[in-house]
Amino acid sequence: MFRNFPIRTKLIIALLGPLLLLAVLALVGIRQNQAESDRAERSTAFARLAAGLAPLIHQLQAERSLSISYIDSGRRQWRQELVEQRRRVDQASATYRAQAQRLSAGDELLAEKIEYGLSELGRLGEQRDAIDTKPIDDEELKAEPGIEVHEEEGEEELEHATEAGHGPLDSPGAALDQYTDTVSDLLDINGEIAPRSNDAELLKGVAASVALARAKDFADAQRSLLQNVYAANRFGPNEHNKLASLVTAERLYTAQFDSSATEAQHEFFEETVAGPQVEQVDELVEAALASGVKPTSEVKPQDWFAAMSGKLDRMRVVEERLSADVIATSSAVKQAADRRAWLYSLLLAAALVLALALALITARSLIRPMRRLEAAAEETAGH
């Protein structure tokens, strides 16, 4: 049957197979590049979520410090400041919650981390009620001798943890501890986001941001602890050991930040987290650690609080820089993926058009001589 086809048809059929194969390969290549672009876009969204956590953490830390001061004053001071800070936390929480819920689909483990972190964040109402109304037990509020340096919830325990949380919030002490647990659980989300990108620079940027956030959290805990120490003009039970543990933890995560940060980010940290207030904080902390049971009576609690708040504000500036760097890096990755996708698509389309044009030219160059031969053969046969 095929042998009876005209020569033109035979050539078209012979050339059609390779052209179709090339077209299929072109479509596959375009789809792959589009998929890479989509992954980069999702990584950008994850990076923005990671960057968006820093403002919420900062506000939660401030609410924790004010809550501690409020409880330590016997609920006689800091009430108005605490109410205003809670409003700021609620605003930051609503913004972050909406962004996180949009990204939780499509990744089971990340979805579990987000669900758990948001469930802990959702306990703020219980915390505030306990801080405002539950009986204050001085024994319960005594510091533990050490700290638990960050440890993620086991993956297999996430479902149970989401339901049970870290325990009942039936006292001011439990409510205050919950702030630290919530901050840690939210930072676990960023720890899970980092591996979602195969870009090394982006991964290290998120890791540096998480490490700095944890260092800042331990510095904030020092602010609350030493404020109480200076107000009482003495260390309470376990508070000296607690301070030493907090300082060690801050230095540990600062070292982790240094290992992940770029040279420019490290230099920015050194330039920003510096100055008289930072030097004053370092001197006061070292003096407190060396003093044993009784710190110097010359330090006023408000002076210490102001100095450490200045240091934390400077660390916040570095956090904002890291967040901007993460977003810029993820955007650059997305743009590079888009450019590769378009370039590859254009090259494949050009190759397909060129192959088709060459096929047509080749077909025409073959058909004309063969037609002349066919006509000559028919003419010869007629004689």
C-alpha positions in Angstrom: 0.0 0.0 0.0 2.8 2.4 1.0 4.6 1.8 -2.3 1.6 3.1 -4.3 1.7 6.5 -2.5 2.9 9.4 -4.5 6.6 10.4 -4.0 5.6 13.6 -2.1 3.4 11.7 0.3 6.2 9.2 1.0 8.7 12.0 1.7 6.3 13.8 4.0 5.6 10.6 6.0 9.4 9.9 6.2 10.0 13.4 7.6 7.0 13.6 9.8 8.2 11.0 12.3 11.5 12.8 13.2 9.6 16.1 13.3 7.0 14.7 15.7 9.7 13.3 17.9 11.4 16.6 18.0 8.1 18.3 18.9 7.5 15.9 21.7 11.0 16.5 23.1 10.5 20.2 22.8 7.2 20.0 24.8 8.8 17.8 27.5 11.7 20.3 27.8 9.3 23.2 28.1 7.3 21.4 30.7 10.4 20.6 32.7 11.5 24.2 32.7 8.1 25.4 33.6 8.1 23.0 36.5 11.5 24.4 37.6 10.0 27.9 37.4 7.0 26.8 39.5 9.3 25.2 42.1 11.3 28.4 42.3 8.1 30.4 42.7 7.0 28.2 45.6 10.5 28.6 47.1 10.0 32.4 46.9 6.7 32.1 48.7 8.3 29.9 51.4 11.1 32.5 51.7 8.6 35.3 52.2 6.9 33.2 54.9 10.2 32.6 56.6 11.0 36.3 56.4 7.5 37.2 57.7 8.0 35.3 60.9 10.6 37.7 62.3 8.2 40.5 63.1 5.8 38.1 64.9 8.7 36.6 67.0 9.9 40.1 67.9 6.4 41.1 69.1 5.9 37.8 71.0 9.2 38.3 72.8 8.2 41.8 73.8 4.8 40.5 75.1 6.7 37.8 77.1 9.0 40.4 78.8 6.1 42.7 79.7 4.1 39.7 81.0 7.0 38.7 83.3 7.3 42.3 84.6 3.5 42.5 85.0 3.5 39.3 87.1 6.6 40.2 89.1 4.9 43.5 90.0 2.0 41.6 91.4 -0.1 42.9 88.5 0.3 46.5 89.8 2.5 47.8 87.0 2.9 47.4 83.2 -0.8 46.7 82.6 -1.3 49.4 79.9 2.0 48.6 78.1 1.0 45.0 78.1 -2.4 45.6 76.6 -0.9 47.7 73.8 1.7 45.1 73.1 -0.9 42.4 72.9 -2.7 44.4 70.2 0.6 44.5 68.2 1.0 40.7 68.6 -2.5 40.1 67.4 -1.9 42.1 64.3 1.4 40.4 63.5 -0.2 37.0 64.3 -3.2 37.5 61.9 -0.8 38.5 59.1 1.5 35.5 59.6 -1.4 33.0 60.1 -3.0 34.0 56.8 0.3 33.7 54.9 1.2 30.3 56.5 -2.2 28.7 55.9 -2.0 29.5 52.2 1.3 27.6 51.9 0.6 24.6 54.0 -1.0 22.5 51.3 1.0 20.1 49.1 3.7 19.2 51.7 2.6 16.9 54.5 5.5 17.4 56.9 5.5 21.2 56.4 1.8 21.3 56.8 2.1 19.5 60.1 4.8 21.9 61.3 2.6 24.8 60.3 -0.5 23.4 61.9 1.3 22.7 65.1 3.0 26.1 65.2 -0.3 27.9 64.6 -2.1 25.8 67.2 0.5 26.9 69.8 0.1 30.5 68.6 -3.7 30.0 69.0 -3.2 29.4 72.8 -2.4 33.1 73.4 -5.9 33.6 74.7 -5.4 30.9 77.4 -2.0 32.4 78.2 -3.3 35.9 78.7 -6.2 34.7 80.8 -3.8 32.8 83.1 -1.5 35.8 83.3 -4.4 38.1 84.1 -6.5 36.0 86.5 -4.8 32.9 87.9 -3.2 32.9 91.3 0.5 33.9 91.4 2.6 31.2 93.0 6.1 32.5 93.8 7.5 28.9 94.1 6.3 28.1 90.6 7.9 31.2 89.2 11.3 30.3 90.5 13.8 29.8 87.7 14.9 26.4 86.6 18.7 25.9 86.9 19.2 25.3 83.2 17.5 25.5 79.9 16.6 23.1 77.1 18.5 24.2 74.1 16.2 24.0 71.1 14.9 20.5 70.3 12.2 19.9 67.6 9.2 17.8 68.3 9.5 14.3 66.9 7.7 14.0 63.6 5.7 11.0 64.7 4.5 13.1 67.8 3.3 16.1 65.8 -0.3 14.9 65.5 -0.6 14.2 69.2 1.3 17.4 70.1 -1.1 19.5 68.0 -4.0 18.2 70.0 -2.3 18.3 73.5 0.1 21.2 73.1 2.8 21.5 75.8 0.4 21.1 78.6 -2.4 22.9 80.5 -2.0 26.7 80.9 -3.5 26.8 84.4 -1.0 29.2 86.0 1.0 32.3 85.2 4.2 30.3 85.3 2.9 27.8 82.6 1.6 30.7 80.6 5.0 32.4 80.6 6.8 29.2 79.6 4.4 28.9 76.7 5.8 32.0 75.1 9.2 30.3 74.7 7.6 27.1 73.5 5.5 29.0 70.9 8.5 30.9 69.6 10.5 27.7 69.3 7.6 25.9 67.5 7.2 28.7 65.1 10.9 28.7 64.3 10.6 25.0 63.6 8.5 26.0 60.6 11.4 28.0 59.2 13.7 25.1 59.9 11.5 22.9 57.7 11.2 25.5 55.0 15.0 25.8 54.4 15.4 22.3 52.8 12.5 23.0 50.4 15.0 24.8 48.2 17.9 23.3 46.3 19.6 26.7 46.2 22.6 26.6 48.6 22.6 30.4 49.2 18.9 30.5 49.9 19.1 27.5 52.3 22.0 29.2 54.2 20.1 32.5 54.3 17.1 30.9 56.0 19.4 29.0 58.4 21.2 32.2 59.4 17.9 33.9 60.0 16.6 31.0 62.2 19.9 30.9 64.2 19.8 34.7 64.8 16.2 34.5 65.9 17.0 31.9 68.5 20.0 33.9 69.7 17.8 36.9 70.1 15.2 34.9 72.0 17.8 33.8 74.6 19.0 37.4 74.8 15.4 38.5 75.4 15.2 35.9 78.2 18.3 37.5 79.8 16.5 40.9 79.7 13.6 39.6 81.8 15.8 37.6 84.2 18.3 40.3 85.1 15.5 42.9 85.3 14.0 40.9 88.2 17.5 40.3 89.7 18.3 44.0 89.7 14.8 44.9 91.1 15.4 42.4 94.0 19.1 43.3 94.3 19.9 39.6 94.4 19.8 36.4 92.5 16.9 34.1 93.4 17.2 30.3 93.6 18.7 28.9 90.3 18.7 32.3 88.7 22.5 32.6 88.5 22.8 29.2 86.8 19.9 30.1 84.5 21.6 33.3 83.4 24.8 31.4 82.6 22.8 28.9 80.5 21.0 31.7 78.6 24.3 33.4 77.8 25.8 30.1 76.6 22.8 29.4 74.4 22.9 32.9 72.9 26.5 32.5 72.1 25.9 29.0 70.6 23.2 30.3 68.2 25.3 33.4 67.4 28.1 31.0 66.3 25.6 29.1 64.2 24.5 32.4 62.6 28.2 33.2 61.8 28.6 29.8 60.1 25.6 30.3 57.8 25.8 34.1 57.2 27.6 35.6 54.2 30.6 37.8 54.8 28.5 40.9 54.2 25.8 39.7 56.6 28.5 39.0 59.3 30.0 42.4 58.8 26.6 44.0 59.0 25.9 42.2 62.3 29.3 43.3 63.8 28.6 46.9 62.7 25.0 47.0 63.8 25.0 45.1 67.1 27.6 47.4 68.6 27.9 50.7 70.4 27.6 52.0 74.0 24.4 50.1 74.8 25.7 46.8 73.5 29.0 47.3 75.4 27.0 48.2 78.5 25.0 44.9 78.2 28.1 42.8 77.8 29.7 44.5 80.9 26.6 44.0 83.0 26.1 40.4 82.0 29.8 39.6 82.7 29.6 41.4 86.0 26.4 39.6 87.0 27.9 36.2 86.1 31.1 37.0 88.2 29.1 38.4 91.2 27.8 35.1 92.5 24.7 35.5 94.6 24.5 39.3 94.9 24.9 41.6 91.8 26.0 45.2 92.0 23.4 47.4 93.7 24.3 50.4 91.5 22.4 49.1 88.4 18.8 50.3 88.2 16.3 47.7 86.6 15.1 50.3 84.1 18.6 51.1 83.0 19.3 47.5 82.4 16.0 47.0 80.5 16.7 50.0 78.3 20.2 48.8 77.5 19.2 45.3 76.6 16.2 46.6 74.7 18.6 48.6 72.6 20.7 45.6 71.9 17.6 43.6 70.9 16.4 46.4 68.6 19.8 46.3 66.9 19.5 42.5 66.5 16.0 43.2 65.0 17.6 45.5 62.4 19.9 42.6 61.4 16.9 40.3 61.3 15.2 42.7 58.8 18.4 42.7 56.7 18.4 38.9 56.7 14.8 38.8 55.7 15.3 41.2 52.9 18.3 39.1 51.7 16.3 35.9 51.8 13.5 37.4 49.7 16.0 38.9 47.3 17.8 35.6 46.9 14.6 33.7 46.4 13.4 36.3 43.8 16.7 36.0 42.0 16.4 32.2 41.9 12.9 32.6 40.5 13.9 35.1 37.9 16.9 32.9 36.8 14.5 29.9 36.5 12.1 31.9 34.4 14.9 33.1 32.1 16.1 29.6 31.6 12.6 28.4 30.9 11.9 31.1 28.3 15.4 30.7 26.7 15.0 26.9 26.5 11.5 27.2 25.1 12.6 29.7 22.5 15.6 27.6 21.5 13.4 24.5 21.2 10.8 26.4 19.2 13.5 27.8 16.9 15.0 24.3 16.5 11.5 22.9 15.6 10.9 25.7 13.0 14.3 25.3 11.5 13.9 21.5 11.3 10.6 21.9 9.6 12.0 24.4 7.1 14.9 22.2 6.3 12.6 19.3 5.8 10.4 21.2 3.4 13.5 22.5 1.5 14.9 18.9 1.3 11.6 17.5 0.2 11.3 20.1 -2.6 14.8 19.5 -3.7 14.1 15.8 -4.0 10.7 15.9 -5.4 11.5 18.1 -8.5 14.3 15.8 -9.9 12.2 12.8 -9.2 9.3 14.3 -11.0 11.4 14.9 -14.0 12.7 11.4 -13.9 9.1 10.1 -13.6 8.0 12.2 -16.6 11.0 11.1 -18.6 10.2 7.4 -17.8 6.6 7.8 -18.8 7.6 9.6 -22.1 10.0 6.7 -22.9 7.4 4.1 -22.1 5.0 5.9 -24.5 7.3 5.5 -27.4 
